[in-house]
Amino acid sequence: MSSRSTVWLGGCLLFLWLNASLAADNPARLVKQIVAHRGSSADRPENTLASTRRAIEVGATAVEVDVRTTKDGALVLSHDATLDRMTDGTGKIKDKTLAEIHKLDAGRKFDPKFAGERVPTLEQVLTLCKGKIDVLLDLKESGEQYDRKVAEAVRAVGDPQRITVGVRSVEQAKQFRKLLPKARQLGLIEKPEEIEAYAAASVEMIRLWPKWLTDTSLVGRVRQAGVKLHLNGTTGLRGEVVELLKHRPDSLSSDDPARLIATLAELTKP
């Protein structure tokens, strides 16, 4: 190797070392995924095409959506099991047909300027997101039929390699490893005692609730299990983000992804 090549190689190694050192010293640089919680739900009606478009527009790396089943077996987006909070309808989603739900207004209650926004199907959101943003599916139900319907929708109109399945049991994690082997998985654990079991089921990431983090051993257990860490935020404001960054997460979510992105940018400035 020539002396010039040796100098060039040495420079490259120094550059890589400096970048790694900067990331280690600044946990904001470690955040690789910014999730728009129910879309950009701070400024758009949640779980709608409007909130999804906004998430794409502001530069979030993933949009989180909640998936439920209608009376006639369609998959629609809703955090709640009922229609009352976000639409002008009432009653349980599972008791309504897709046609009935499509007649409802899902935007006016949030802000009159979003009147006419509808409850979207999973297929509509997957189509909108394809090639533009990753999708995190928060599975609000379980069972073989539900799991298969979700997987079929992803294979039909989505991109499995850009899907993260938010699984709520070890059994569901194992099922989706078969149904969507190319998709990633986030373990939406119900209690800290489940960390190791979910990791053993090969989920790539585990969510810890911020309120749990008074137990300082939990983050270490996630790392020891060999999986990544996701933390939920809400506002994206500096005070909140700084507290979350103390735990060096790989992924953060926010109702206001634009604000979270801006805050992380501020915190990574030299």
HUZIZI-V48673 format. One line per field, one symbol per residue. ss: DSSP state (2 for helix, 1 for strand, 0 for the rest). A space follows every 10 residues. Layout:
BEGIN
ss: ???
END
This chain:
BEGIN
ss: 0022222222 2222222222 2222202222 0011111000 0000000022 2222222200 0111111110 0000111000 0100000000 0122200222 2200000000 0222000000 1222222220 0001111110 0002222222 2222222002 2211111002 2222222220 0001111000 0222222222 0000111102 2222002222 2222000111 1100000222 2222200000 1111002222 2222222000
END
